[in-house]
Amino acid sequence: MDKNVLLTQIIQHLNDSVDLNLDPKDSRVETQNLKYDLGLDSIDLAQLMSFCTDELHVDISDEEFEKAQTIGNVVDLLYSKLK
């Protein structure tokens, strides 16, 4: 799976679950901070982590996920796990 597919899936999940309107074609979307720019709370972040593990079948530790501050960080983390 390539990074663009991961990015699109993450954005689609966020758009659906948190009622955002992010565009995967927007070059700025990867730099959006999950908490400060997008307003995700701890429940939203837990749902995103569950999506990554359950739907994308990627095992991520809590510590690894906590380090991911932006959408791009999440995509990079997932991509590194899928290699």
Secondary structure, DSSP 8 states (H G I E B T S, - for coil): --HHHHHHHHHHHHHHHS-----TT-TTGGG-BTTTTT---HHHHHHHHHHHHHTS-----HHHHHH--BHHHHHHHHHHHH-
